[in-house]
Amino acid sequence: DDADRSDGDNLLIGPYIDWDITPYVNMYLEVGYQALKFDGTSNYGGGFFKETNPELFESLTEEERELFTDSSDSDSLYFKFQLTHTPNDIFEHGLLASKTSELGFGTNFYDLYHFEYGFTYKGIAQTDISPMIFYEYYETSGEFSEQAHRAGAAVGIRYHLTTSVTLGL
């Protein structure tokens, strides 16, 4: 609870389908309406910025300080699409695409678009290896709005100690 930040409510509503197109191909799709509503104006300059660089903060005009406020709400479409192909017991791969609005750190929210491709290889006893690549684009709300692109890769390794205990990295 913070006097500088407005309180918000988030609503997502919409249908989804989880469809086994064939015994080897699965499609998951959800799409709907998302609303992020805030009860006032958030001040993102007064706390962290003022404490870390008080001289600079005090030198700002009132108009410049307004850049660090956000009274934006979000009314938008959200979606998640995933297509998974499992040709055999040791290999699975898939595509994922999504768009959501998420709570922000220095803004009320940001719109996030995420795309990824990954696979899981289970050909080593009790071990899963899962590399993936991804691309993301986001845009923040507020007067001091920014946009960014991010691409990356990751590898997950899981070792199944028992049927109910897994060690992962």
C-alpha positions as CSV (number, residue, x, y, z in Angstrom):
1,D,0.0,0.0,0.0
2,D,1.6,3.3,-1.1
3,A,0.2,6.8,-1.3
4,D,2.2,7.5,-4.5
5,R,0.7,4.5,-6.3
6,S,-2.9,4.1,-7.3
7,D,-4.6,0.8,-6.6
8,G,-5.8,-1.3,-9.5
9,D,-8.0,-4.1,-10.5
10,N,-7.4,-6.6,-13.4
11,L,-10.0,-8.5,-15.3
12,L,-9.5,-11.1,-18.0
13,I,-12.5,-12.8,-19.5
14,G,-12.8,-14.9,-22.6
15,P,-13.1,-18.5,-23.9
16,Y,-10.3,-21.0,-24.5
17,I,-10.0,-24.2,-26.4
18,D,-7.5,-27.1,-25.8
19,W,-7.8,-29.3,-28.8
20,D,-5.9,-32.6,-29.7
21,I,-6.0,-32.1,-33.5
22,T,-4.3,-35.5,-33.9
23,P,-2.7,-37.9,-31.4
24,Y,0.6,-36.0,-32.1
25,V,-0.6,-32.4,-32.5
26,N,-2.2,-30.2,-29.8
27,M,-3.5,-26.7,-30.1
28,Y,-4.3,-24.4,-27.2
29,L,-6.0,-21.0,-27.9
30,E,-7.4,-18.4,-25.5
31,V,-8.6,-15.0,-26.5
32,G,-10.6,-12.3,-24.7
33,Y,-10.9,-8.9,-23.1
34,Q,-8.5,-7.6,-20.5
35,A,-9.0,-4.5,-18.4
36,L,-6.6,-2.9,-15.9
37,K,-8.3,-0.1,-14.0
38,F,-6.6,2.2,-11.6
39,D,-8.2,4.5,-9.0
40,G,-6.1,7.6,-9.5
41,T,-2.7,8.9,-10.7
42,S,0.5,7.1,-9.8
43,N,3.6,9.1,-9.1
44,Y,6.7,7.2,-10.1
45,G,9.2,10.0,-9.6
46,G,8.6,10.9,-6.0
47,G,9.9,7.7,-4.3
48,F,12.8,5.9,-5.9
49,F,14.0,8.8,-8.1
50,K,13.8,11.4,-5.3
51,E,15.7,9.1,-2.9
52,T,18.5,8.1,-5.4
53,N,19.1,11.6,-6.9
54,P,17.4,14.2,-4.7
55,E,19.3,17.2,-6.3
56,L,18.2,16.3,-9.8
57,F,14.6,15.6,-8.7
58,E,14.4,19.0,-6.9
59,S,15.7,20.8,-10.0
60,L,12.9,19.5,-12.2
61,T,10.0,21.8,-13.0
62,E,6.5,20.7,-12.2
63,E,5.9,20.0,-15.9
64,E,9.0,17.7,-16.0
65,R,7.8,15.9,-12.8
66,E,4.5,15.2,-14.6
67,L,6.4,12.9,-16.9
68,F,6.8,10.5,-14.0
69,T,3.1,10.2,-13.4
70,D,0.7,7.7,-14.9
71,S,-3.1,7.8,-14.8
72,S,-3.6,5.3,-17.7
73,D,-6.0,2.4,-17.7
74,S,-5.9,-0.5,-20.2
75,D,-8.8,-1.9,-22.2
76,S,-7.4,-4.4,-24.7
77,L,-7.4,-7.8,-26.3
78,Y,-5.4,-10.6,-24.7
79,F,-4.5,-13.9,-26.4
80,K,-2.4,-17.0,-26.0
81,F,-1.8,-19.5,-28.9
82,Q,0.3,-22.7,-28.5
83,L,0.8,-25.4,-31.1
84,T,2.6,-28.5,-29.8
85,H,3.9,-31.4,-31.9
86,T,4.9,-34.7,-30.1
87,P,6.0,-37.2,-32.8
88,N,7.3,-39.7,-30.3
89,D,8.0,-40.4,-26.6
90,I,11.4,-38.7,-26.6
91,F,10.8,-35.4,-28.6
92,E,8.3,-32.6,-28.4
93,H,8.4,-29.1,-29.9
94,G,6.1,-26.2,-30.2
95,L,5.4,-22.6,-31.0
96,L,3.8,-20.1,-28.6
97,A,2.5,-16.5,-29.1
98,S,0.8,-14.3,-26.6
99,K,-0.2,-10.7,-25.8
100,T,-1.1,-9.5,-22.3
101,S,-1.1,-6.3,-20.3
102,E,1.0,-6.7,-17.1
103,L,1.4,-4.5,-14.0
104,G,4.4,-2.2,-14.5
105,F,7.2,-1.2,-12.2
106,G,7.7,2.5,-13.2
107,T,4.3,2.7,-15.0
108,N,0.8,1.4,-14.3
109,F,1.1,-1.3,-16.9
110,Y,2.9,-2.5,-20.1
111,D,1.6,-4.4,-23.1
112,L,3.8,-7.5,-23.7
113,Y,3.9,-9.5,-27.0
114,H,5.8,-12.8,-26.6
115,F,6.8,-15.3,-29.3
116,E,8.8,-18.5,-28.7
117,Y,9.9,-21.8,-30.1
118,G,11.2,-24.6,-28.0
119,F,11.6,-28.3,-27.8
120,T,12.1,-31.0,-25.2
121,Y,14.4,-34.0,-25.7
122,K,13.8,-37.0,-23.4
123,G,16.4,-39.5,-24.9
124,I,18.6,-39.6,-21.9
125,A,17.5,-41.8,-19.0
126,Q,15.4,-39.8,-16.4
127,T,16.5,-36.4,-18.0
128,D,14.7,-33.8,-20.0
129,I,16.7,-31.1,-22.0
130,S,14.6,-28.2,-23.2
131,P,16.2,-25.4,-25.2
132,M,14.1,-22.4,-26.4
133,I,14.4,-19.1,-28.3
134,F,12.1,-16.1,-27.8
135,Y,11.3,-12.6,-29.0
136,E,9.4,-10.0,-27.0
137,Y,8.2,-6.5,-27.6
138,Y,6.7,-4.3,-25.0
139,E,5.3,-0.8,-24.6
140,T,4.7,0.9,-21.3
141,S,1.9,3.2,-20.3
142,G,2.1,6.8,-19.1
143,E,3.7,10.1,-20.2
144,F,7.2,8.6,-20.0
145,S,6.2,5.7,-22.2
146,E,8.9,3.5,-23.7
147,Q,9.1,0.6,-26.1
148,A,11.7,-2.2,-26.2
149,H,12.5,-5.3,-28.1
150,R,14.2,-8.3,-26.5
151,A,15.4,-11.6,-28.0
152,G,17.0,-14.5,-26.1
153,A,17.6,-18.2,-25.6
154,A,17.5,-20.5,-22.7
155,V,18.1,-24.1,-21.8
156,G,16.3,-26.1,-19.1
157,I,17.5,-29.4,-17.8
158,R,15.4,-31.6,-15.5
159,Y,16.4,-34.8,-13.8
160,H,13.6,-37.0,-12.5
161,L,14.8,-38.4,-9.2
162,T,11.5,-40.3,-8.7
163,T,8.1,-40.1,-10.4
164,S,7.1,-37.3,-8.1
165,V,10.4,-35.5,-7.4
166,T,12.3,-33.6,-10.1
167,L,15.5,-31.5,-9.9
168,G,15.7,-28.7,-12.4
169,L,18.1,-26.1,-13.7
